[in-house]
Amino acid sequence: MTAPPLSWDVSVDLVVIGGGYSGVAAALQAAQSGASVCLLEAQEIGSGGSGRNVGLANAGLWLPSVEIRKHLGQSQGDRLVTLLAEAPSRVFDLVAQHDIQCEPVRQGTLHCAHSPKGFADLQTRHRQLSQDGAPVVLLDQAEATRRTGSSAFHGALFDPRAGTIQPLGYVRGLARAAVAAGAQLHARTPALNIQHDGGVWQVETAGGTVQAKALIQATNAYHQDLSASAQRYVPVNYFQYATAPLAQGLRDTILAGGEGCWDTGLIMTSFRMDQAGRLVIGAMGNLDHIASFAHKAWIKRKLTELFPALAGQPLTAGWHGRIAMTSDRIPKIISIGPNALAVFGYSGRGIGPGTVFGMGMADSLLSGSPDPLPISAIPTHPEALTGARQIFFETGATLTHLVKSRGLI
């Protein structure tokens, strides 16, 4: 993949700011449609949350479909539910079409009940999803134990539509496909100023200016307010640790079917097995502060609780990325000016929705029609107490991990 810093002036049909799922998917879609497109990424392609998540390519959002319809209304809610039900297929089709090397495994995902209350929630979700025609299966405790290799769960909800990927491999594979289709991608090129002048958008960088008929801001939780497009969301960090490759005997007993997992806990845990046989496990938290030792200690304890055979298993890598959360857990598309859209707020469900939203926005701007958008664009999105809520989430996760890692609760 070629993404050198921009060092000249460019004039294109579409400029995209942000090299995560939404941005590169938009660039790919635009280029394949015959448009000229230039994407600017402040760091490296996939260096934000798109390359740093656990890798679960799920259908839908965190929010149950009933709640989505309550927030969006029946017609628009139905459309979003349908589009995101098909999102894993969109992801895996792109992987196959462009030969993206991202360890794709489409064996479904398991939403695991960490408690009897969690299983009751899964029963409700199963009923609602089944009413929408989703082929989900509610598993009892014995079957959940067999599928996961852990006796810690009270049941699980299996979704065969979903799967797992190596997230950085996927976003960079999309970027390579975009370049192959004719898109210009420029990493290490932060946008310094954005303005609409003379009927075109102008994005200034240190190395040159991009002029474009249309603009997409796809910076999500890494947004900087460079124009009128102030984006209101709660930035929350989510971290991952990976074990050393497990011995074959252990690999045969843990997630032997290849599913990816997350649980119903308030401080959620997610995990999957990668191609090298490492168990990748994560939860909410930031690894860049003085108390980050608590997260690693908690992960070690959590591994032992879930899989006693992994007690003492070394953790060889750790990383984290930022999530943009909204109060209703529904992504937002904001109209930020003539022929310009911003998107954010996947609330931890970025792989499938990010792909779908990015492609839909590109189609909308190039066609001049709102019809391809997954949801209607709105002029603004109010979000209250973003700083206080970030502190609440981050502090709560850290304290919980610190207390649990020491066996106090």
N, C-alpha and C positions, 0 to 999 in steps of 0.2 A: 504493500500500500504506500502510495506517495502522497504526503501531506506536508510539504515544506511551508515555512512561514511566508506570508504574502509579502512581496517586495516590488509590486507594481500596481498601477491603477487598473481596475477591472470594470467592465460594463456587462451586466447579465440580466436575464429575465427575473431570477429569484436569488436573493441572498438569504442564507440560513445562518443564524448565530447559535452555536452549541453543537458539540459533536457527540451527543448521546443517542439513545435509541430514536427519539422523535426527530432529531436533526438529521441524522444520516439516512433514516427511512424517508424523510421528506426529500433529501437530495437525490436519493436513488430513484424515487418515483418521478420527480421532476425531470431528471436526466433521461430516464427511459421514455418519458412522454415527448422528448425532443426539445425541451427547454434548456437554455443555458443557465447554469446554477453555480454559485460559489458559496461554500460553507466555511465559516470561521470558527475555530476552537481556540480558547484561551490557553489551554494546556496541551494535552495529547488526546487523540480520539479515544473516548471511553474512559478517561481518567477520573470522571466523577462517579456518581452512583451507578451508572449503566454498566461499568466494568467491575463494580465492587459488591454486587449483591450475591445472594446464595445461588441463584440460577434456576428458580422455579418458574417455568413458563405456564402459568395458570390461565384458566378461563375466567372472565368476569373481573370484578373488583373485590376488595375486602367486604364492601357493603353488600348485604343480601339484595336480591333483585326487587323484592317488595319495597325496600327502602329507597332504592334507586328511582322507582316509579313515583314514590311519594314526593321526592325532591324535584324530579324533572317533569312529572306529569305522565299520563299513560302513553301517549304517542311517542314522545321523545325517549321516555324510559324504555319502552319496548324496543326501539331502534338501537339504543346503546346496549341493552342486554343481549340482543341478537348479534350485534357486531362483535362484542367481546366474548361471546360464547364461541365464536369462530376464530378468535385471536390466536390460540395455539396452532391451529391449522395454517394460518397466515405465516406464523413464525417458522414452522417446520417446512412449509412449502418453499419459503425463501432460502432456508438452509440448503435444501436439496437443489433448488434451481441454480444457486450460485456456488454450490460446492463449498459451503462455509465450514471451516474446521473448528467446531465448537462443542465437540463431544455430545451431540444430540442423542437423547434417550427419551423416546415417547412411550413410556410405560405407565403414565398417569401419575397423579399425586395423591397423598394421603393427608387429610386434615384430621389430626389426632386429638382425641379428647383427653385432656390432662386430669379431669375430675368427672364425677357424675354430673355436675352442672354443665360441664363442657360437652358431655355426651347428649344431654337434653338439648343444648343449642344445636348440635349437629343433626339431631332428629328434626328440628324445625327447619334447618337449612335443606335437609334432604327432601322434606315435603315440598318446600317452596321451589327448589330447583327441579324436582320431578314434574311439578305443574308446568314449568317452562319447557319441558321436554328434554332436560339434560339427563344423560345416561349415567347418573351418579348412583353409587351403591353404598348403603349403610352397612358397615362391618361391626360385628360384635367384638367383645374383648378378646376372645380366643383368636379370631381371624386377624384382628389388628396386631396381636402379638406375633402371629405367624408371619405376617407381611413385613413388619418392622424389625423383628428380632428383639423387641423390648416388651417386657411385661408391665411397663409403667403406664400404659394407656388403657382407658376404659372403653375404647371403641375408636372407630375412624370413619371418615367419609371419603370414599375413593372416587376420583374423577378421571376416567380413562381418556378424556380429551386432552389432558395436560401432559407435561413432561419436564425434563431438565436439560439445561445447556450450560456450557462454560460461558458466563456472561460477557467477559471481555472478548473472547473469541468471536462471539456473535456480533457485537457492535462493530468490531474492526472488520469482520467479514462483510457486513453491510457496507461499510465505508469502502472497501476494496471494490465491491460491486458497483458502487456509485461512481468511483473513478473510472472503472472500465466502461461505464455507460456514458462518460464524458463530463462528469461533474468535476469542478475544481475544489479540492479540499485543502485547507491551510490550517495546520496546527501551530501552536505557540504564537497565535495571532489574536490577542484580545481586542475586542471592539472598544475603542476609546470614546467615540461619539457617534450618535445616531440622530439623523434629522431627515425630514421630508422637505424637499426644496425643488421647485420647478417641475413638479409632477413626478419626481423620482425619489427613491430612498438613497441616502448617502451614509455609508458606514465608514468612519475613519479608523484606520489602524496605524501602527507605527511605521509600517512599510508601504502603505498605499491606501487608496480609497476605493470602495466598491460602490458603484451606482447600480441600482436595480429597480425594476418596475414593481416588484413585490418583495415582502420581507416576512420571515418567520423568526421569532425569538423562541428558542427551545432550550433554555438554560436551566429550567426546573429549579432545583434547590441550590444552584450555583449562580443564580441571577444577580446581576449588578444593575442598579437603576441608572441607566445611561440616557433615558428619554422619558416620555410621558407614560411609559408602560410599567409603572410601579406594580409589582406583583406581591400580593399579600398571602403568605402561607407560613406554616410553622416548620422550620428546618429541624429535622431530627436525624441523629446519626445511628447507623446500624452497622454492627461489626461482625466479622467472620473469623474463625480460626480453622485451620486444617491440621489433622493429625498426620503423622508419618504414614506412608502406605501400610495398610494392614496386611497381615499374613493371610494367605488364601483361606485358611480355615475360618478366620473371623469374617472375611468378606462373604463367605458362603452362608453366614448366619445373620448378617445385618443388611437389611434392604436388598435381599437376594433377588427380588423381582425388578429392581431398578427404579422404584418410585422415589420421588422427592417428597419431603414431609415438612409440615409446620403444625404447631399445636394451638390449643384454645386458651392458653395461659394469658393472663393480663400482660405479663412480661413474656412475650411470645418467643418461642424457640423454633428455628428452622434448621433442617439438615438434609444432606444428600450425599451420595457416594460419587466421587469423580472417577475418571477413567484410570487414574493411577492407583485407585484403591484407597484414596484418602477420604476420611469422613470430614466433610465441610459442615460446620455447625455455627450458627450465629444467633444474635439477639440485639436488642436495642442498646446502644452505648457508643461512646467515643474513645478511641484508643490514644488520643493525643493529649490527655491531661494527666495530672499527677496521681489520680486515683484509678487509672486504667488497669492497674494490677488486679483490681477487684473483678474485672470482666474475665480476665484469663483464669483466675482462681475459680470463678463461678463456672466457667466452661468445663474445667477439669472435674469439678464436682458433678455438674450436669451429665457429663459423659458417663461417669460412674453410676449415677442414678438410672440413666436410660439403658446403659450397656455395661453391666458389672465387669465383663471380660476386658473392657477398655480402661480399667483402673490403672493409672500410671502411664498410659499411652502418651508419648511426647507430642506436643503441638509444635509444628515446624514453621508455621506461617500465620500471620494475623494481619487483617486490614479492615478498613471501614469506609463507608461512603454516606453521603447525605441524602435524606428523603425529604420531599416537600409534601407536607400533610395539610389538608384542608379540613375544616370543621365537619363537613358532611361527607368526607372521604371520596368525593367525586372530582375528577380532573376538571380544569377550567380552560376554556379557549377564550381569550380576550381580544377584542378588536382594538388595536392600538393606533390605528390611523388608516389612511387610504391603502387598500391592498396589503394590509399588514396584520398578522396574528401572532399572539403569544400563547404558549401552552405550559401548564405546570400543574402540580398537585396530584400525582398518581398515588400518593399515600402508601408507597411500598409495593405497588403493582405496576411496574414500569415496562416489563419485557413485552408482553402482548399488547396492552393498551398503548404503550409508547410507539410501537410499530404502527398500529392502526391509526392513531391520531396523527402521526407525522405524515403518513401517506395521504390521509384524508385532507389535511390542510394544504398540502402541495397541490392536490387535484382541485381543491376549491379556489385557491388563488390563481391558478393557471387558467381555469375555466371561467372565472368571474362569477361562479354560482356557489351559494352556500350548501347546496344539496349534498356534496361529498363529505361534509363535516360530520363526525360522529355525534356531536352535540352542537347546539346553537352557540355561536359566539356571543359574548355579552360585553358591555362597555367597561365594566369594572367588577371586581370581586372584593367585598369587605371581609376582613378577617381580624377579629379582635384579640388583643393580648398575645400577640405572636411571641414576643420575647419572654413573657412570663410563662407561657405554655411550653416553650422550648426548655426553659430551666426546669420546669416541673417534670417533663418527660425524662430529660437527661439525668437530673438529680435523683429522681425516683428509681430509674434503672440502676444507677450506680450504687445507691444505698441498698437496694434489694439484692444486687449481686454481692456486695460486700458482706451483708448479713448472712445470706444463704451460703456463701463460700466458706464462712467460718462455722457453719453448722448451728447458728443461733436460732433459726426457724426452719 
